Each structure stands twice: as structure tokens, then as C-alpha cells.
């Protein structure tokens, strides 16, 4: 990551040359109009061709890559203080994201139940993504508040963006099916939020359940 100086524009496009070269053409067009090279800041991913193509241009550059383990905390809209926690293992390769959510015990934060995978998710050059997990069972130990061993989340989707190399955050959609199979037993998740913070050692970081400023 380059230090930010005075910036006129931020240009982004990552992963493949089809994204990076047009973005660099915009940057060079701004330079041709009289803006200094170091006033045009480039943002991309550390797994794409931009790490090779951008440095020779002299533009300051920030590369994001959230590959690795994170503590992901979900705050349901109906009970924001009663969070659901996961170990989120992310892998970014160019414009694709794989992410696996391992539910954690609500008290000990030990893994419980099988992980929830979302694979081959499209991630934009500026780090935005929409990951669909389908229908997943929530282990009773992961969310004991409801006391429902058959609790599921359905049409479960995380819509988010990277905020740094060490985290990502966003919103949640779908519904929880509680104590039965009728539509009246559904709890909508729209309005819920999540935040993910990189795990750097054997101790889990402090949870973050929303994007900065939310």
C-alpha cells in the first residue's frame, strides 16, 4: 500500500488486463489534462495483474486482499445485541471470491456444525461482492437465544465490500425459519448487518458487526 498524498482522483479496476488497462487509460488521460501523476491514486487487488502493470506508471497504489481467516459477526435486525458469530475463511483470486462461514458457539466461540460455503463469487475491482449461501441450519449452540434446534436461514445472502486488507462488512438478506415451516414462522433478515475482522493469532479479535459509521 502506498501512502496517500494529495489526491485528485481514485481509479480502480483489478484482476485482469481487461479491467486494469482501461483504468490506466483513464488515469493517463487525467495526467494529459495537467494533473500530476501522484495525484491519481490506483486501487486494486493484490492477486491481479495490476500489481505488475501499475508500478511502472508511477501512480500511487493501494491493493486490497482479504484472503485469510476472519471473525465475522452478524447482528440480526430484530435483536442486534444478540449476535451470530462465524470464522470466515476467504480466498480472493483475481475477480473471484470463495468464502466459508464456520458457525461458532455463542459462548465459547468454538466451531459448531458444518461450514457454510459460497464459491466462485464475483468480486469487483473495488472489493464489492454478493455471496449467496442458500439454506443453512444454525446450530443451537451458535444461537441459543431462540432455543430452536431446527432454526435455519434461507435465501441467505451477504452483500458487502472490503474496507481494508483486514476486513469487510455489509448487509444481510434472507429469512430465518423458526419453530415451524409456515410463512408466519419466518423472521426477515433485511436490515441486519455484518462485519469481519482478520484473525491474526490464536486469540479472536474484538467483534465488529457493521461497517464503519453504521
N, C-alpha and C positions, 0 to 999 in steps of 0.2 A: 504494500500500500504506500502510495506517495503522499507526502504532506500537502495539504491543501493551502494554496496561496490565493491571491485574488482570482476569482473565477467569473468569467462572463457566461459560459455555457457548460453544461454537462451533457456529454454524448455517450450513448450506451448502445451496445449490440455485441452479443457474445456467442461463443460456442463454435460457430463455423465461419468460413470466409464469406459466405453469403450474407451474414449479418455484419461482420466486422468491416469489410471493405466499404460498403455503402456508408456506414457510420463514420469511418475515417474520411471519406469523401466530403461529408458534411463538415467535419472538423477542419479539413483543409480549405473548404470554401469560406469558412469564417475567418481563417488566417488570411486568405486572399483579400478579404474585405477590410483588413487592417487590424484584426485582433491578434494579440500576442499568442504564440504557441502555448505558453504556460498558463494562459487564461482559459484554455479549452480542456476541460477535465474529462477523462475517459473512465467509464465504469463498466466492468465486465465480470467474467468468472475466471477463476484460476485454472479451470480444466479445459479452456477453449484455446483457439488459435490466437486470440488477442494477446496472450502473454508473449507471443513471438512477433506479432505484427505491429503492436502499438509502440513498444520501446524505441524503435528507430525513428519514430516521428517526433519524439521529444515532448509529447503531451503527457502531463502528469496522469497517473493511472491508479485506480482503485479496483482490486479484484476481490470478489466475494466467493467463498466456498464454504458451505455449511456441512460438508461431508464429515461424518463422525457421530458420536453419541451425544444426546441432549436430554435434559429433563423437560418434558412437555407437560404443561399444566393447563387443564381445561376448566373454565369457570362457567357452569350452566346458568343460563339466563334466569331460571326460576330460583336457584339457590347459589348465587355467585361465591359465597364463602365456603360452600361445600364442594371442593374441587375434586377433579378426577385426574390422577397423575399417570404418566407413561414414561418409559425410557424410549426415546425416539432415535432410531438409528437411520441416518440419512446418507445417501450417496449421490453426488452430482457428477454426471458425465456429459459434458457439452450442454445440450439443451434438454436433457432428460434427468429426472429425479426418481430415485427409489427411496421409499421411506417405510419403516416398520415401527409400529407402535406396540410396545410391550406394556400391558397394564401392570400397575404397581399396587401393592397392598396399601389401603388408605391410612394405616397406622405405621407399619414398619417400613413401607415403601420397598418391600421385596417383590420380585416378579411373581405374578399370579396369572394362571391361564395362558393360552397360546397368544402369540403376537398377531397384530392386525396389519397385513401388508397392503401397500399401494405401490405398484411398479410401473415403470415407463411413463411417469407423469411428466408432462411438458412444463418446463420452467423457462420463463422469459429472460432476456438478457439482463433486465433489471431485478431479477430474482422473484418475480411473481409466479404463483402456481395455484392449481386447484387439484387437490388429491382426494379421490373417491375411494372409500373403504367398504362400501356396500353395507351389509348387515353383519353385526358383530355382537357376540354375547359379552356382557360386562360381568366379570366375576364378582360374586357377593362381597369378597374381601376388598375389592377395589372401590366399591361404593356402598358401604354398609348402611348408609342413612336410610335408604328405602326398604331394606330388608327383603328384597325380592331376588331370589336365586335365579330367576328366569329373565331378568332385565336384559333387554337388547337395545342397541342403537341401530337405526335403519336409515338407508339413503344417507349415510354418514359422510360428510364432506368437510374438509379443511380448506379454506381459501385464504392464502397468506402470501407473505413476501419476506425475503431475507432483510434484516436490518443491520447486520454486520457479519463478520466471519463466525461470530459466536452465538448467533441466534436468529430466530424467525418467529413470526407471530401473525395473527389474523383472526378470522371469524369462522363460525361453525354453522352448519345447516344439517337438516335431517330431523329425526324424531326418536325419542325413547319410547319403547313399548313396555308398560309397567302393569303387572298384575292382571294379565289377560291379553286377548288378541283383538279386542274391539277397538274401533277408532276412538271411542271415548277414553280408552286407556293410554292414549298417546300424549307425550309431552313434547311439544315442538322445541327445537334447539336453536332456531334463528334468534339472534341477539346474544348468543353465547360467544365467548372469546377464548383464545388460547395464546400462550407464549411458550417459547422453547429457549433454553439456555444451555450452552455447551457444558458437558461433563468433562472436567479436566483431570480428575483423580478419583480415588475410591469414595470420596465424600460427595454426595449430591449437592448441587448448588441451591441457593435460595430460589424458591419458585417465582416465576413471573407468569401471570395468566392473561395478559393483554399487551397490545402494542404500546410503546411509549406515548403518553399523552391521553390514553383511553381511560 
